[in-house]
Amino acid sequence: DDATIKVTTAAIRSSDLYIYQGRTATEIGLVFGYDSIGIVIETRTGMTLLEKGDRIVPLCNGVDS
């Protein structure tokens, strides 16, 4: 099940800072701040855990975007 989240706040971490400083290589177009707070704006059919309008703090166990 998937949900679409509108990110309202994102934190910059030390790993983001290393990239910004050029200490870690990355691809052009990287968006910093994978720790976030957001609001659910859409859920797919069958989603029961979240509802539109829920405020969430997603846990990032891996990034897949």
C-alpha positions as YAML, in Angstrom:
chain: A
units: angstrom
residues:
- id: 1
  name: ASP
  ca: [0.00, 0.00, 0.00]
- id: 2
  name: ASP
  ca: [1.21, 3.49, -0.81]
- id: 3
  name: ALA
  ca: [0.46, 7.03, 0.29]
- id: 4
  name: THR
  ca: [1.44, 10.40, -1.13]
- id: 5
  name: ILE
  ca: [2.91, 12.74, 1.48]
- id: 6
  name: LYS
  ca: [3.26, 16.52, 1.28]
- id: 7
  name: VAL
  ca: [6.53, 17.24, 3.11]
- id: 8
  name: THR
  ca: [6.14, 20.31, 5.32]
- id: 9
  name: THR
  ca: [9.49, 20.18, 7.13]
- id: 10
  name: ALA
  ca: [12.80, 18.46, 6.37]
- id: 11
  name: ALA
  ca: [15.94, 18.30, 8.51]
- id: 12
  name: ILE
  ca: [19.48, 18.56, 7.17]
- id: 13
  name: ARG
  ca: [21.76, 15.84, 8.60]
- id: 14
  name: SER
  ca: [25.53, 15.50, 8.72]
- id: 15
  name: SER
  ca: [25.45, 13.23, 5.65]
- id: 16
  name: ASP
  ca: [23.71, 16.04, 3.73]
- id: 17
  name: LEU
  ca: [26.34, 18.51, 4.94]
- id: 18
  name: TYR
  ca: [29.19, 16.27, 3.72]
- id: 19
  name: ILE
  ca: [27.65, 16.23, 0.24]
- id: 20
  name: TYR
  ca: [27.15, 20.00, 0.31]
- id: 21
  name: GLN
  ca: [30.80, 20.46, 1.28]
- id: 22
  name: GLY
  ca: [31.92, 18.15, -1.55]
- id: 23
  name: ARG
  ca: [33.26, 15.50, 0.84]
- id: 24
  name: THR
  ca: [30.88, 12.83, -0.50]
- id: 25
  name: ALA
  ca: [30.16, 12.25, -4.19]
- id: 26
  name: THR
  ca: [26.57, 12.33, -5.40]
- id: 27
  name: GLU
  ca: [24.46, 12.74, -8.51]
- id: 28
  name: ILE
  ca: [23.25, 16.12, -9.73]
- id: 29
  name: GLY
  ca: [19.69, 16.83, -8.62]
- id: 30
  name: LEU
  ca: [19.91, 15.32, -5.13]
- id: 31
  name: VAL
  ca: [17.37, 16.79, -2.72]
- id: 32
  name: PHE
  ca: [18.71, 17.18, 0.83]
- id: 33
  name: GLY
  ca: [16.81, 16.30, 3.97]
- id: 34
  name: TYR
  ca: [15.47, 12.75, 4.22]
- id: 35
  name: ASP
  ca: [14.21, 13.20, 7.79]
- id: 36
  name: SER
  ca: [10.83, 14.84, 7.37]
- id: 37
  name: ILE
  ca: [7.40, 15.72, 8.70]
- id: 38
  name: GLY
  ca: [4.41, 15.75, 6.41]
- id: 39
  name: ILE
  ca: [0.70, 15.43, 5.75]
- id: 40
  name: VAL
  ca: [-0.96, 12.54, 3.91]
- id: 41
  name: ILE
  ca: [-2.62, 13.99, 0.79]
- id: 42
  name: GLU
  ca: [-3.62, 10.76, -0.94]
- id: 43
  name: THR
  ca: [-3.79, 7.04, -0.19]
- id: 44
  name: ARG
  ca: [-4.21, 4.11, -2.55]
- id: 45
  name: THR
  ca: [-7.22, 1.82, -2.40]
- id: 46
  name: GLY
  ca: [-6.84, -0.67, 0.42]
- id: 47
  name: MET
  ca: [-4.64, 1.54, 2.63]
- id: 48
  name: THR
  ca: [-5.93, 1.22, 6.18]
- id: 49
  name: LEU
  ca: [-3.02, 2.47, 8.28]
- id: 50
  name: LEU
  ca: [-3.14, 6.10, 7.09]
- id: 51
  name: GLU
  ca: [-5.91, 8.48, 6.08]
- id: 52
  name: LYS
  ca: [-5.91, 11.73, 4.10]
- id: 53
  name: GLY
  ca: [-5.02, 14.58, 6.46]
- id: 54
  name: ASP
  ca: [-2.94, 12.47, 8.89]
- id: 55
  name: ARG
  ca: [0.26, 14.17, 10.06]
- id: 56
  name: ILE
  ca: [3.23, 11.83, 9.99]
- id: 57
  name: VAL
  ca: [6.94, 11.50, 10.70]
- id: 58
  name: PRO
  ca: [8.10, 8.81, 8.25]
- id: 59
  name: LEU
  ca: [10.98, 6.56, 9.27]
- id: 60
  name: CYS
  ca: [13.60, 6.14, 6.59]
- id: 61
  name: ASN
  ca: [15.06, 2.63, 6.69]
- id: 62
  name: GLY
  ca: [16.25, 3.12, 3.11]
- id: 63
  name: VAL
  ca: [15.67, 5.62, 0.36]
- id: 64
  name: ASP
  ca: [13.99, 4.55, -2.86]
- id: 65
  name: SER
  ca: [12.97, 7.52, -4.97]
...
